[in-house]
Each structure stands twice: as structure tokens, then as C-alpha cells.
Amino acid sequence: MAIIGSTDFYIGVRSLPKRQFEDYSAHLFDEWEAYVGRELQLPDYSLSLVVEEGSIKAVGRIAAALGVIYIGIGQYGSFIAGLQIIHSQVRTVSGYLGERAGAPFQSSRAKPKVRRSGESLSRLQTLFVKVQRGELSVDEAMAESDRIFGSELDDSIDFKRELQISLEQVPLFPKQLALPLADAYGEEVYLRKV
């Protein structure tokens, strides 16, 4: 399974009593799970939330199999559009976790510190941008996707094939060409620096 999103948060508050901490953790996970179920358009995924005592520190992760991601992407037409939409959904549900984690402590002076990461989906989108810029070839991008997803990419043949096709078809960003200036007689004109 590929980690497609993560949220780390830290809230500098005093340690909660054990029962209150357990209720806080369970309630936070239940709220997040319900929200993810409504917002993330994937047929199957895995959620994990690890909350540490003391000042509240936690990591929430969303993972999904590449075959499931492929099905989710397929709902939106093109591979690139589907990837962007799923990534946006993951960012939304990751942001929700950060907001809900800090909600019970709004009256305290402690400001929650939240860091979200798109994990493998962000890295995959970056590959598309690098291919569009001409910084990576399709073969280099496929090799990098092997490093991102490991052996799971070989197990999901449809995902891998569609990824390669999409990388091959992605339009390149335009590049500016340096053309020499010419006068009316066709002679090159050089600009003088003043």
C-alpha cells in the first residue's frame, strides 16, 4: 500500500488525564474517519492515527493500494486530472484532521502546529511537471516512480501502463527560443549595452 497523505500535528498543552486523552483520541479518529468516508472518492483505503501523550503529538496517515488509486483516478477521465482530484481530496481530509485536532484547545494559548504532506501522490505529480518542463525523460520518470512505489508498481500493471501512457502524452511546457534580430536587409542586428 502506498501512503498517499499524512498529517503531523503538535499541540503544546499540558498532559490530559488518561481517560480524557483516550476519549479525545477515539473521538478525533471517529470524526476523521467519517469525514474521509464522505470526501475521499476511493473504494478502499486505510487510515492510521497515532496520538502520543504529554503535549499532544500525532501522525495521521492515509494509504491505498495502487489498484484502488487507479480505480479512483479512472472516475475522472484522464490520468492526470484524476490524480490531481484525488490529491486534492487527500489534502482536504488531511487539513480537516489538523483542524479537528486543535478544536478542543482553541481556548488555550497553544497554537496547533500542523504539517501536511501529499506523500506519493505529490511526488507523482512532481514527475509530471518535470517531464513537462523537459527536466526528465519518460523513462527517467518511470524509474523514479519505481522508487516511489517499489514492487507494488509492478503488481499493478494497469496503473503502471496508464502512468507511462500519460507521461508520454503530457504536453511539454513551451520554451522561449532566442532568435537573432535582423534588419530590413536580412543582416543580423546586435544590441549594444548602454
Accessible surface in RSA format (square Angstrom, percent):
REM  Atomic radii and reference values for relative SASA: ProtOr
REM  Chains: A
REM  Algorithm: Lee & Richards
REM  Probe-radius: 1.40
REM  Slices: 20
REM RES _ NUM      All-atoms   Total-Side   Main-Chain    Non-polar    All polar
REM                ABS   REL    ABS   REL    ABS   REL    ABS   REL    ABS   REL
RES MET A   1   128.24  66.4  71.93  47.6  56.31 134.1  35.83  30.5  92.41 122.4
RES ALA A   2    10.32   9.5   3.37   5.2   6.95  15.8  10.32  14.5   0.00   0.0
RES ILE A   3    65.95  37.5  60.30  44.9   5.65  13.6  60.30  43.4   5.65  15.3
RES ILE A   4     0.00   0.0   0.00   0.0   0.00   0.0   0.00   0.0   0.00   0.0
RES GLY A   5     0.01   0.0   0.00   N/A   0.01   0.0   0.01   0.0   0.00   0.0
RES SER A   6     6.66   5.6   5.64   7.5   1.01   2.3   1.34   2.9   5.31   7.4
RES THR A   7     0.65   0.5   0.59   0.6   0.06   0.1   0.05   0.1   0.61   0.9
RES ASP A   8    35.24  24.7  34.34  34.2   0.90   2.1  20.37  47.9  14.87  14.8
RES PHE A   9     6.09   3.0   0.17   0.1   5.92  15.4   2.76   1.7   3.32   9.5
RES TYR A  10    80.85  37.7  80.75  45.9   0.10   0.3  52.04  39.1  28.82  35.5
RES ILE A  11     0.00   0.0   0.00   0.0   0.00   0.0   0.00   0.0   0.00   0.0
RES GLY A  12    37.38  46.1   0.00   N/A  37.38  46.1  14.70  40.3  22.68  50.8
RES VAL A  13    22.18  14.6  11.50  10.4  10.69  25.8  19.54  17.0   2.64   7.2
RES ARG A  14   215.45  90.5 200.41 102.2  15.04  35.8  89.77 122.7 125.68  76.2
RES SER A  15    72.27  61.1  47.95  64.0  24.33  56.0  34.21  72.8  38.07  53.3
RES LEU A  16    30.57  17.0  21.19  15.2   9.38  23.6  21.94  15.4   8.63  23.2
RES PRO A  17    86.27  62.9  73.75  67.2  12.52  45.5  85.78  70.8   0.49   3.1
RES LYS A  18   146.98  71.7 137.95  84.6   9.03  21.5  81.58  73.4  65.40  69.7
RES ARG A  19   165.58  69.5 163.22  83.2   2.36   5.6  72.28  98.8  93.30  56.5
RES GLN A  20    97.46  54.5  92.97  67.9   4.49  10.7  33.14  70.5  64.32  48.8
RES PHE A  21    19.83   9.9  19.83  12.3   0.00   0.0  19.83  12.0   0.00   0.0
RES GLU A  22    74.18  42.6  67.92  51.4   6.25  14.9  36.17  70.0  38.01  31.0
RES ASP A  23    70.22  49.2  65.62  65.3   4.60  10.9  28.98  68.2  41.24  41.1
RES TYR A  24    21.86  10.2  13.43   7.6   8.43  21.9  20.92  15.7   0.94   1.2
RES SER A  25    23.47  19.8  21.72  29.0   1.75   4.0  21.83  46.5   1.64   2.3
RES ALA A  26    57.20  52.6  47.84  73.8   9.37  21.3  56.82  80.0   0.38   1.0
RES HIS A  27   111.79  61.1 108.55  75.5   3.24   8.3  76.49  78.8  35.31  41.1
RES LEU A  28     3.52   2.0   2.61   1.9   0.91   2.3   3.39   2.4   0.13   0.4
RES PHE A  29    58.58  29.3  58.58  36.3   0.00   0.0  58.58  35.5   0.00   0.0
RES ASP A  30    83.94  58.8  78.16  77.8   5.77  13.6  25.83  60.8  58.10  57.9
RES GLU A  31    39.42  22.6  32.54  24.6   6.88  16.4  22.42  43.4  17.00  13.9
RES TRP A  32     1.26   0.5   1.19   0.6   0.07   0.2   1.19   0.6   0.07   0.1
RES GLU A  33    81.87  47.0  79.96  60.5   1.91   4.6  17.46  33.8  64.41  52.6
RES ALA A  34    52.95  48.7  39.37  60.8  13.57  30.9  50.51  71.1   2.43   6.4
RES TYR A  35    37.21  17.4  37.21  21.2   0.00   0.0  16.32  12.3  20.89  25.7
RES VAL A  36     0.00   0.0   0.00   0.0   0.00   0.0   0.00   0.0   0.00   0.0
RES GLY A  37    46.84  57.8   0.00   N/A  46.84  57.8  21.36  58.6  25.48  57.1
RES ARG A  38   145.85  61.2 123.89  63.2  21.96  52.3  72.90  99.6  72.95  44.2
RES GLU A  39    66.04  37.9  61.00  46.1   5.04  12.0   2.88   5.6  63.15  51.6
RES LEU A  40     4.96   2.8   0.00   0.0   4.96  12.5   0.00   0.0   4.96  13.3
RES GLN A  41    76.95  43.0  71.14  52.0   5.80  13.8  19.11  40.7  57.83  43.9
RES LEU A  42    11.87   6.6   0.00   0.0  11.87  29.8   1.50   1.1  10.36  27.9
RES PRO A  43    88.30  64.4  44.90  40.9  43.40 157.8  57.72  47.7  30.58 190.1
RES ASP A  44    89.96  63.0  87.12  86.7   2.84   6.7  18.85  44.4  71.10  70.9
RES TYR A  45    58.11  27.1  36.39  20.7  21.72  56.5  24.38  18.3  33.73  41.6
RES SER A  46    50.66  42.8  44.29  59.1   6.36  14.7  19.04  40.6  31.61  44.3
RES LEU A  47    29.53  16.4   5.99   4.3  23.55  59.2   6.18   4.3  23.35  62.8
RES SER A  48    52.05  44.0  47.21  63.0   4.83  11.1  40.63  86.5  11.42  16.0
RES LEU A  49    31.25  17.4   2.69   1.9  28.57  71.8   2.69   1.9  28.57  76.9
RES VAL A  50    92.97  61.2  89.02  80.6   3.94   9.5  92.15  80.1   0.82   2.2
RES VAL A  51    26.53  17.5   4.09   3.7  22.43  54.1   4.09   3.6  22.43  60.8
RES GLU A  52    93.26  53.5  89.30  67.6   3.96   9.4  28.97  56.0  64.29  52.5
RES GLU A  53   100.70  57.8  80.84  61.2  19.86  47.3  25.19  48.7  75.51  61.6
RES GLY A  54    28.26  34.9   0.00   N/A  28.26  34.9  25.61  70.3   2.65   5.9
RES SER A  55    35.81  30.3  26.59  35.5   9.22  21.2   5.40  11.5  30.40  42.6
RES ILE A  56     0.32   0.2   0.32   0.2   0.00   0.0   0.32   0.2   0.00   0.0
RES LYS A  57    96.28  47.0  96.17  59.0   0.11   0.3  45.37  40.8  50.91  54.2
RES ALA A  58     5.14   4.7   0.00   0.0   5.14  11.7   2.06   2.9   3.08   8.2
RES VAL A  59    47.03  31.0  46.30  41.9   0.73   1.8  46.30  40.2   0.73   2.0
RES GLY A  60     0.62   0.8   0.00   N/A   0.62   0.8   0.00   0.0   0.62   1.4
RES ARG A  61    90.19  37.9  89.37  45.6   0.82   2.0  21.38  29.2  68.81  41.7
RES ILE A  62     0.76   0.4   0.76   0.6   0.00   0.0   0.76   0.5   0.00   0.0
RES ALA A  63    16.13  14.8  16.06  24.8   0.08   0.2  16.06  22.6   0.08   0.2
RES ALA A  64     0.23   0.2   0.00   0.0   0.23   0.5   0.23   0.3   0.00   0.0
RES ALA A  65    35.76  32.9  34.46  53.2   1.30   3.0  34.46  48.5   1.30   3.4
RES LEU A  66     0.40   0.2   0.12   0.1   0.28   0.7   0.12   0.1   0.28   0.7
RES GLY A  67    33.08  40.8   0.00   N/A  33.08  40.8  29.11  79.9   3.97   8.9
RES VAL A  68    23.85  15.7  23.61  21.4   0.24   0.6  23.61  20.5   0.24   0.6
RES ILE A  69     0.29   0.2   0.29   0.2   0.00   0.0   0.29   0.2   0.00   0.0
RES TYR A  70    58.27  27.2  57.48  32.7   0.78   2.0  34.67  26.1  23.60  29.1
RES ILE A  71   102.23  58.2  94.49  70.4   7.73  18.6  99.36  71.6   2.86   7.8
RES GLY A  72     0.00   0.0   0.00   N/A   0.00   0.0   0.00   0.0   0.00   0.0
RES ILE A  73     2.87   1.6   2.87   2.1   0.00   0.0   2.87   2.1   0.00   0.0
RES GLY A  74    51.41  63.4   0.00   N/A  51.41  63.4  29.28  80.4  22.13  49.6
RES GLN A  75    99.74  55.8  60.85  44.5  38.90  92.6  38.75  82.5  60.99  46.3
RES TYR A  76    61.48  28.7  40.40  23.0  21.07  54.8  43.28  32.5  18.19  22.4
RES GLY A  77    67.29  83.0   0.00   N/A  67.29  83.0  41.35 113.5  25.93  58.1
RES SER A  78    65.79  55.6  50.63  67.6  15.16  34.9  52.79 112.4  13.00  18.2
RES PHE A  79     7.05   3.5   0.44   0.3   6.61  17.2   2.14   1.3   4.91  14.1
RES ILE A  80    47.24  26.9  47.11  35.1   0.13   0.3  47.11  33.9   0.13   0.4
RES ALA A  81    36.00  33.1  33.51  51.7   2.49   5.7  35.42  49.9   0.58   1.5
RES GLY A  82     0.00   0.0   0.00   N/A   0.00   0.0   0.00   0.0   0.00   0.0
RES LEU A  83     0.96   0.5   0.96   0.7   0.00   0.0   0.96   0.7   0.00   0.0
RES GLN A  84    94.29  52.7  89.74  65.6   4.55  10.8  20.45  43.5  73.85  56.0
RES ILE A  85    65.87  37.5  64.15  47.8   1.73   4.2  65.84  47.4   0.04   0.1
RES ILE A  86     0.07   0.0   0.07   0.1   0.00   0.0   0.07   0.1   0.00   0.0
RES HIS A  87    23.27  12.7  23.27  16.2   0.00   0.0  15.29  15.8   7.99   9.3
RES SER A  88    62.18  52.5  57.99  77.4   4.19   9.7  26.87  57.2  35.32  49.5
RES GLN A  89    26.89  15.0  24.37  17.8   2.52   6.0  16.62  35.4  10.28   7.8
RES VAL A  90     0.76   0.5   0.76   0.7   0.00   0.0   0.76   0.7   0.00   0.0
RES ARG A  91    91.93  38.6  91.00  46.4   0.94   2.2  24.00  32.8  67.93  41.2
RES THR A  92    60.55  43.1  50.20  50.9  10.35  24.7  35.06  47.1  25.50  38.5
RES VAL A  93     0.00   0.0   0.00   0.0   0.00   0.0   0.00   0.0   0.00   0.0
RES SER A  94     2.23   1.9   2.23   3.0   0.00   0.0   1.13   2.4   1.10   1.5
RES GLY A  95    12.66  15.6   0.00   N/A  12.66  15.6  10.76  29.5   1.90   4.3
RES TYR A  96    42.98  20.1  40.54  23.1   2.44   6.3  26.16  19.7  16.82  20.7
RES LEU A  97     0.00   0.0   0.00   0.0   0.00   0.0   0.00   0.0   0.00   0.0
RES GLY A  98     3.91   4.8   0.00   N/A   3.91   4.8   1.56   4.3   2.35   5.3
RES GLU A  99   124.78  71.6 108.28  81.9  16.50  39.3  48.14  93.1  76.64  62.6
RES ARG A 100    79.06  33.2  76.25  38.9   2.81   6.7   8.59  11.7  70.47  42.7
RES ALA A 101     0.23   0.2   0.23   0.3   0.00   0.0   0.23   0.3   0.00   0.0
RES GLY A 102     5.24   6.5   0.00   N/A   5.24   6.5   3.89  10.7   1.35   3.0
RES ALA A 103    23.52  21.6  12.46  19.2  11.06  25.2  12.80  18.0  10.72  28.4
RES PRO A 104    82.11  59.8  43.94  40.1  38.17 138.8  57.25  47.3  24.86 154.5
RES PHE A 105    22.07  11.0  19.62  12.2   2.45   6.4  21.12  12.8   0.95   2.7
RES GLN A 106   148.01  82.8 116.52  85.2  31.49  75.0  42.95  91.4 105.07  79.7
RES SER A 107   118.46 100.1  76.57 102.2  41.89  96.5  57.94 123.4  60.52  84.8
RES SER A 108    47.79  40.4  29.43  39.3  18.36  42.3  38.50  82.0   9.29  13.0
RES ARG A 109   231.17  97.1 207.27 105.7  23.89  56.9  86.44 118.1 144.73  87.7
RES ALA A 110    23.08  21.2   6.19   9.5  16.90  38.4  16.73  23.6   6.35  16.8
RES LYS A 111   165.72  80.8 155.88  95.6   9.83  23.4  99.81  89.8  65.91  70.2
RES PRO A 112    52.06  37.9  32.99  30.1  19.07  69.3  32.99  27.2  19.07 118.5
RES LYS A 113   142.08  69.3 134.74  82.7   7.34  17.5  89.07  80.2  53.01  56.5
RES VAL A 114    66.53  43.8  30.19  27.3  36.35  87.6  30.89  26.8  35.64  96.7
RES ARG A 115   153.40  64.4 148.19  75.5   5.22  12.4  69.85  95.5  83.55  50.6
RES ARG A 116    91.18  38.3  66.43  33.9  24.74  58.9   8.39  11.5  82.78  50.2
RES SER A 117    37.02  31.3  29.34  39.2   7.68  17.7  16.49  35.1  20.53  28.8
RES GLY A 118     5.27   6.5   0.00   N/A   5.27   6.5   0.59   1.6   4.68  10.5
RES GLU A 119    51.96  29.8  46.18  34.9   5.77  13.7   6.12  11.8  45.84  37.4
RES SER A 120     9.15   7.7   7.12   9.5   2.03   4.7   7.41  15.8   1.74   2.4
RES LEU A 121     0.39   0.2   0.39   0.3   0.00   0.0   0.39   0.3   0.00   0.0
RES SER A 122    35.48  30.0  32.85  43.8   2.63   6.1  27.80  59.2   7.68  10.8
RES ARG A 123   116.69  49.0 112.67  57.4   4.02   9.6  44.78  61.2  71.91  43.6
RES LEU A 124     0.07   0.0   0.07   0.0   0.00   0.0   0.07   0.0   0.00   0.0
RES GLN A 125    39.90  22.3  38.25  28.0   1.65   3.9  17.42  37.1  22.48  17.0
RES THR A 126    63.97  45.5  60.72  61.6   3.25   7.7  39.21  52.7  24.76  37.4
RES LEU A 127     6.32   3.5   6.32   4.5   0.00   0.0   6.32   4.4   0.00   0.0
RES PHE A 128     7.23   3.6   7.23   4.5   0.00   0.0   7.23   4.4   0.00   0.0
RES VAL A 129    51.18  33.7  51.18  46.3   0.00   0.0  51.18  44.5   0.00   0.0
RES LYS A 130    77.85  38.0  77.85  47.8   0.00   0.0  22.91  20.6  54.94  58.5
RES VAL A 131     7.66   5.0   6.83   6.2   0.83   2.0   6.83   5.9   0.83   2.2
RES GLN A 132    31.88  17.8  30.80  22.5   1.08   2.6   0.00   0.0  31.88  24.2
RES ARG A 133   126.56  53.1 112.37  57.3  14.19  33.8  24.34  33.3 102.22  62.0
RES GLY A 134    45.97  56.7   0.00   N/A  45.97  56.7  14.78  40.6  31.19  69.9
RES GLU A 135    98.25  56.4  66.52  50.3  31.73  75.6  41.52  80.3  56.73  46.3
RES LEU A 136    42.71  23.8  35.86  25.7   6.85  17.2  37.98  26.7   4.73  12.7
RES SER A 137    58.13  49.1  44.98  60.0  13.15  30.3  51.30 109.2   6.83   9.6
RES VAL A 138    32.72  21.5  29.78  27.0   2.94   7.1  29.78  25.9   2.94   8.0
RES ASP A 139   107.73  75.5 100.00  99.5   7.73  18.3  31.88  75.0  75.85  75.6
RES GLU A 140    89.91  51.6  84.63  64.0   5.28  12.6  34.71  67.1  55.21  45.1
RES ALA A 141     0.00   0.0   0.00   0.0   0.00   0.0   0.00   0.0   0.00   0.0
RES MET A 142    15.99   8.3  15.82  10.5   0.17   0.4  15.92  13.5   0.07   0.1
RES ALA A 143    41.36  38.0  35.91  55.4   5.45  12.4  39.73  56.0   1.63   4.3
RES GLU A 144    46.42  26.7  46.42  35.1   0.00   0.0  12.78  24.7  33.64  27.5
RES SER A 145     0.00   0.0   0.00   0.0   0.00   0.0   0.00   0.0   0.00   0.0
RES ASP A 146    55.60  38.9  51.55  51.3   4.05   9.6  22.49  52.9  33.11  33.0
RES ARG A 147   162.36  68.2 131.93  67.3  30.43  72.4  72.76  99.4  89.59  54.3
RES ILE A 148    24.38  13.9   1.20   0.9  23.18  55.9   1.48   1.1  22.90  62.1
RES PHE A 149    15.71   7.9   0.33   0.2  15.38  40.0   5.21   3.2  10.50  30.1
RES GLY A 150    36.04  44.4   0.00   N/A  36.04  44.4  33.28  91.3   2.76   6.2
RES SER A 151    86.94  73.5  75.07 100.2  11.87  27.4  46.16  98.3  40.77  57.1
RES GLU A 152    33.73  19.4  31.82  24.1   1.90   4.5  24.78  47.9   8.94   7.3
RES LEU A 153     0.00   0.0   0.00   0.0   0.00   0.0   0.00   0.0   0.00   0.0
RES ASP A 154    82.98  58.1  69.39  69.1  13.59  32.1  27.19  64.0  55.79  55.6
RES ASP A 155   116.72  81.8  84.21  83.8  32.51  76.9  30.17  71.0  86.55  86.3
RES SER A 156    16.32  13.8   9.16  12.2   7.16  16.5  12.97  27.6   3.35   4.7
RES ILE A 157   123.67  70.4 119.48  89.0   4.18  10.1 120.21  86.6   3.46   9.4
RES ASP A 158    67.79  47.5  66.06  65.8   1.73   4.1   7.59  17.9  60.21  60.0
RES PHE A 159     0.29   0.1   0.29   0.2   0.00   0.0   0.29   0.2   0.00   0.0
RES LYS A 160    60.19  29.4  60.10  36.9   0.10   0.2  34.61  31.2  25.58  27.3
RES ARG A 161   120.64  50.7 113.42  57.8   7.22  17.2  61.18  83.6  59.46  36.0
RES GLU A 162    50.89  29.2  50.89  38.5   0.00   0.0   8.85  17.1  42.04  34.3
RES LEU A 163     0.00   0.0   0.00   0.0   0.00   0.0   0.00   0.0   0.00   0.0
RES GLN A 164    62.47  34.9  62.47  45.7   0.00   0.0   9.32  19.8  53.14  40.3
RES ILE A 165    61.45  35.0  61.41  45.7   0.04   0.1  61.45  44.3   0.00   0.0
RES SER A 166     9.70   8.2   6.32   8.4   3.38   7.8   4.63   9.9   5.07   7.1
RES LEU A 167     1.64   0.9   0.02   0.0   1.62   4.1   0.02   0.0   1.62   4.3
RES GLU A 168   102.43  58.8  71.85  54.4  30.58  72.8  26.99  52.2  75.45  61.6
RES GLN A 169   134.93  75.5 108.67  79.4  26.26  62.5  42.17  89.8  92.76  70.4
RES VAL A 170    11.49   7.6   1.79   1.6   9.70  23.4   2.99   2.6   8.50  23.1
RES PRO A 171    94.19  68.6  84.53  77.1   9.67  35.1  93.65  77.3   0.54   3.4
RES LEU A 172   122.28  68.1  99.26  71.0  23.02  57.9  99.26  69.7  23.02  62.0
RES PHE A 173    89.88  45.0  84.59  52.4   5.30  13.8  84.79  51.4   5.09  14.6
RES PRO A 174   131.30  95.7  99.70  90.9  31.60 114.9 110.83  91.5  20.47 127.2
RES LYS A 175   151.65  74.0 122.41  75.1  29.25  69.6  81.89  73.7  69.76  74.3
RES GLN A 176   178.93 100.1 140.61 102.8  38.32  91.2  52.53 111.8 126.40  95.9
RES LEU A 177   136.16  75.8 118.44  84.7  17.72  44.5 119.97  84.3  16.19  43.6
RES ALA A 178   107.73  99.1  69.35 107.0  38.38  87.3  79.33 111.7  28.40  75.2
RES LEU A 179   137.77  76.7 115.52  82.6  22.25  55.9 116.49  81.8  21.28  57.3
RES PRO A 180    92.42  67.4  64.11  58.4  28.30 102.9  76.06  62.8  16.35 101.6
RES LEU A 181    95.20  53.0  91.47  65.4   3.72   9.4  93.21  65.5   1.98   5.3
RES ALA A 182    68.46  62.9  35.86  55.3  32.60  74.2  35.86  50.5  32.60  86.4
RES ASP A 183    60.25  42.2  43.27  43.1  16.98  40.2  30.08  70.8  30.16  30.1
RES ALA A 184   105.39  96.9  56.46  87.1  48.93 111.3  69.49  97.9  35.90  95.1
RES TYR A 185   193.79  90.5 162.09  92.2  31.70  82.5 121.94  91.6  71.85  88.6
RES GLY A 186    57.39  70.8   0.00   N/A  57.39  70.8  29.06  79.8  28.32  63.4
RES GLU A 187   112.36  64.5 110.10  83.3   2.26   5.4  33.13  64.1  79.23  64.7
RES GLU A 188    96.73  55.5  75.35  57.0  21.39  50.9  24.00  46.4  72.74  59.4
RES VAL A 189    61.61  40.5  50.80  46.0  10.81  26.1  54.09  47.0   7.52  20.4
RES TYR A 190   172.06  80.3 151.24  86.1  20.82  54.2 122.73  92.2  49.34  60.8
RES LEU A 191   142.57  79.4 115.54  82.7  27.03  68.0 116.87  82.1  25.71  69.2
RES ARG A 192   220.19  92.5 195.39  99.6  24.80  59.0  73.42 100.3 146.77  89.0
RES LYS A 193   205.20 100.1 171.11 105.0  34.10  81.2 119.75 107.8  85.45  91.0
RES VAL A 194   192.50 126.7 122.90 111.3  69.60 167.7 147.75 128.4  44.75 121.4
END  Absolute sums over single chains surface
CHAIN  1 A    11802.0       9538.3       2263.7       6412.0       5390.0
END  Absolute sums over all chains
TOTAL         11802.0       9538.3       2263.7       6412.0       5390.0
